[in-house]
Amino acid sequence: MPLMVVTRLRLKNPGVLDAFFAAAVAVLDQAKASDGSLGADALAEANDTWWTVTSWADRPRMEAFVAAEPHRATMARLDDWCDEATFVDWEQASPDLPDWPTSYRHIVADGTSANLIHPSAAQHDRSFPPPVLPAPEAGGS
């Protein structure tokens, strides 16, 4: 059964954006190219908050991705960059990526918070707001 993984990271300082963004792009590219990847997407939203959602054929291939570079080195830098870092995974019948509201519901209900040196108040109880989604583009024709 496909495995969905959602991460939510909030930068503690806008000054780290360049380094974080370069690492995030590399990790997203890695996820898309990894064996067992069924899909990957990212959302940059308000308050320097970044979401990812990935779909995997199975847990062993997802775990191989997590243990490989550049993901492994990026995870080691979370304390440098973030005051909130939460993730969740679940199995679902469809390999289709869940939408952001569904991802939010899962991460708030069942997420695991990373052990950060300087977490925000919302880090421990996952009391953060839902993602701010871009406005739909106006239809043409």
N, C-alpha and C positions, 0 to 999 in steps of 0.2 A: 504494500500500500504506500502511495507517495507520502513523503514527509515534508511538511511546510516549516520554514524557520523564519521568524521575524526578529529583527533587532531594532532598537531605538537608542540612539546616542544623542546626548545634548552636550555641546561644547561649553566649557566653563569660561572660556575667554575667546572673543572673536579674533584675537591676535594669532590663534593657532590654526585658523581656517586653512591657510595655504598648505601647511604640512598635512593636516587631516584630510583635506580634499584630495590631494595627490595619492595618499594611501587608500582612501575610499574608492577612488576610480580604479586603482590597481586591483583591489580586492573584488570589486564588482566584475571586472574583466576576467579575473581568475575564476569566479563563481560561474560565469556564463560558459567558460571553456572547460570546466572540470568534468571528469567522467561522472556520470550519474546525475548531472544537472538537468532539470526539466524546465527551468526558467528562473529569471532573476530580474528584480526591479528595485529602484531606489526612489525616495522622495525626500527632497530638501524642503523644509518648511520653517515656519516662524520660530523665532527665538533660538536660532542656531541649532535646530534639531534635525536629525537625519535618521531616516528609516530605511531598512532594507527588507525585502521579502524574497525568499528563494524556495524553490521546489526541488526535491531530490527523489531519485528512484528508491533509495533506501538509506537507513542510518549509517551503515559502514562507509558509504561513499561520501556522505555529508561530513562524517568525522575525518576522513582522509583530507578533504578540502580544508577543514579547520586546522589540521595539524601541518599543512603545507604553507610555504611562503607564497605570497606576501601576507596571507591572513594571520599566521602565527605572530609575526613581528608587529603587525598592526594591533593585535589584541594586547600585546605587551606594552603598548603606548597609551592605552585607555586612561590610565591615571594622569598622564601628561595633558590629555586633551579634554576629558569629560568629567562632569559632575553627576551625570546620569547615564547609565549603561544597563540596558535591560534586554533580555532575549526570551523567546519562547519557541517551542516546537510542538507540533501535533501531526498526527496522521489523518488523512482524509481520502475519500474514494477517488476524487478527481485530482489529476496532476496540475490543474489550472491554479495559477497564483490567486490567493484570496485578495479581495479589495482591501483598501486601507481601513475602513471602519471595522471590518471583520478582524483584521490584523490587530487593531487597537483593542477590541474586546478580548481577544485571546491573551495579549500581553498584559493587560490589566488584571484579568482573572487568574492567569496561571504563570505569569512571567517569573523569571529568575533575575534578580539584580546582581550585577557584578560587585565584588568587594573593592570599592574605591577608597582611596585615602581621604579625599575631601568630597563626600557625596552631598547632594542637595537634600533638602527635607523630603522632597517627593521621591527620592531614590528608593527608600526603604519600603514604603507602602504603595508604590506605583500610583501615586495620586496626581499624575500628570494629565494634561488635557489631551483630547483626541487630536489627531493630525489635522493641520490646516491644509485643505486640498485646493489646488489651483482652480480658478473659476473655469467653467466649461467655455470652450471657444465658441464664438458666434457662428451659427450655421451659414453656409453660403448658398448661392444659386437661388 
